[in-house]
Amino acid sequence: IAAAGMSVLSEAYYVNHRPHLQKLWPDAIKWLRAILREGRPFIRPLLFETIFPIGGQLFSLIGDMEPQLAAEDGTLDLALELWKGADTNEDSEIEGYTARPLLMCLNAQKGPIVLDKTEVATRLVDDFDGDGREVIETILDRLSVATETSKSVNSLSTTDLIMLLRILADCAQSSILEALMTTDVVPDVVEALGVLLGDP
C-alpha cells in the first residue's frame, strides 16, 4: 500500500526528498480511508496492529516536515476516522485507534498554524453527534485502558491522550469546555500521570 510504503521511508529519507512526501500524501489518504471504510466489517487484529500505527507514523512525519499538508483535502477526515477507530472485539491488548493524527491537526507539533484548532475541535464534536461530553469520556476511557497496571502501560498512548486533553482545553469549543468542567478529567489525568511516572 502507498501508506505502508511511505512509513517505511523514514524522516531521514524525506528530509532530502520533500517533494516525494508531498506527492505521495494524497495517495496515502485515499488508501488509508478506503481500508478503514471498506475493511471495517472484516477487520482483523493484524490490520489493527498495522493500520493505526502506520496512520500515526505518517501524521507525525508530515507534522514534523510538511505541516501544510494538514490542509490537504481529506487529511482532517482521515485523522478523525483514525481517532474514532474501530471495534477490536473487546480485545484490550489491541488499540483500534490512534490519537497522533488528531494531535497533528490540532497543531500539537511546533511549527506554523495550518488549521484552526477550534474548528478542528468542532469537527471532532460533530463526529460524536454534537456531544462534547462523549468526546471527553472517550478520551478518559482510552486513558484508563492505556494505563492499566495489570498489563504493560502504553506510555506513548498515555502521553498522546493527556496532550489531547490539554489542547482541547485551550479550544473555544463550548461543548468540550462544558464537558471538561463536568467530568472527572483532573483526577483521571493525575492518576494516569502517577502510573506513567511509576507511582500509581
Backbone hydrogen bonds, N-H to C=O, Kabsch-Sander energy under -0.5 kcal/mol:
donor,donor_aa,acceptor,acceptor_aa,energy
5,G,1,I,-2.4
6,M,2,A,-2.4
7,S,3,A,-1.9
8,V,4,A,-1.4
9,L,5,G,-1.3
10,S,8,V,-0.9
13,Y,10,S,-1.3
14,Y,10,S,-2.0
15,V,11,E,-2.3
16,N,13,Y,-1.4
17,H,14,Y,-0.8
20,H,17,H,-1.2
21,L,17,H,-1.2
22,Q,18,R,-2.2
23,K,19,P,-2.3
24,L,20,H,-2.5
25,W,21,L,-1.6
28,A,24,L,-2.1
29,I,25,W,-2.3
30,K,26,P,-1.9
31,W,27,D,-2.5
32,L,28,A,-2.5
33,R,29,I,-2.5
34,A,30,K,-2.2
35,I,31,W,-2.5
36,L,32,L,-2.4
37,R,33,R,-2.4
38,E,34,A,-3.1
39,G,34,A,-0.5
39,G,35,I,-2.0
40,R,36,L,-0.6
42,F,39,G,-1.3
43,I,39,G,-0.8
43,I,40,R,-0.8
47,L,44,R,-0.9
48,F,44,R,-2.1
49,E,45,P,-2.8
50,T,47,L,-0.8
51,I,47,L,-3.4
52,F,48,F,-0.9
54,I,50,T,-2.4
55,G,51,I,-2.2
56,G,52,F,-2.4
57,Q,53,P,-2.6
58,L,54,I,-2.5
59,F,55,G,-2.1
60,S,56,G,-2.0
61,L,57,Q,-2.1
62,I,58,L,-2.4
63,G,59,F,-2.2
64,D,60,S,-1.9
65,M,61,L,-2.2
66,E,62,I,-1.2
69,L,66,E,-2.3
70,A,67,P,-1.9
71,A,68,Q,-1.7
72,E,69,L,-1.6
75,T,72,E,-2.0
78,L,74,G,-2.2
79,A,75,T,-2.4
80,L,76,L,-2.4
81,E,77,D,-2.0
82,L,78,L,-2.7
83,W,79,A,-1.6
84,K,80,L,-2.8
85,G,81,E,-2.2
86,A,96,G,-1.9
91,D,88,T,-1.3
92,S,90,E,-1.0
94,I,91,D,-1.7
96,G,94,I,-0.7
98,T,82,L,-1.7
103,L,99,A,-2.3
104,M,100,R,-2.3
105,C,101,P,-2.1
106,L,102,L,-1.7
107,N,104,M,-1.6
108,A,103,L,-2.4
114,V,112,P,-0.6
120,V,116,D,-2.1
121,A,117,K,-2.5
122,T,118,T,-2.1
123,R,119,E,-2.1
124,L,120,V,-2.2
125,V,121,A,-2.3
126,D,122,T,-2.6
127,D,123,R,-1.8
128,F,124,L,-0.6
128,F,125,V,-1.4
129,D,126,D,-1.3
130,G,125,V,-2.0
131,D,125,V,-0.7
131,D,128,F,-1.6
132,G,130,G,-0.9
135,V,131,D,-1.4
136,I,132,G,-2.2
137,E,133,R,-2.8
138,T,134,E,-2.1
139,I,135,V,-1.9
140,L,136,I,-2.5
141,D,137,E,-2.6
142,R,138,T,-2.2
143,L,139,I,-2.3
144,S,140,L,-2.2
145,V,141,D,-1.9
146,A,142,R,-2.5
147,T,143,L,-1.3
148,E,145,V,-1.4
151,K,148,E,-1.1
154,N,146,A,-2.3
155,S,153,V,-1.2
158,T,154,N,-2.3
159,T,155,S,-2.4
160,D,156,L,-2.4
161,L,157,S,-2.6
162,I,158,T,-2.2
163,M,159,T,-2.4
164,L,160,D,-2.4
165,L,161,L,-2.0
166,R,162,I,-2.2
167,I,163,M,-2.5
168,L,164,L,-2.4
169,A,165,L,-1.8
170,D,166,R,-0.7
170,D,167,I,-1.0
171,C,168,L,-1.1
173,Q,171,C,-1.3
174,S,172,A,-0.7
177,L,173,Q,-2.6
178,E,174,S,-2.5
179,A,175,S,-1.7
180,L,176,I,-2.5
181,M,177,L,-1.3
182,T,178,E,-0.9
182,T,179,A,-0.6
183,T,179,A,-0.7
185,V,183,T,-1.0
188,D,184,D,-1.9
189,V,185,V,-2.7
190,V,186,V,-2.6
191,E,187,P,-2.4
192,A,188,D,-2.2
193,L,189,V,-2.7
194,G,190,V,-2.1
195,V,191,E,-2.1
196,L,192,A,-2.6
197,L,193,L,-2.3
198,G,195,V,-1.2
199,D,194,G,-4.4
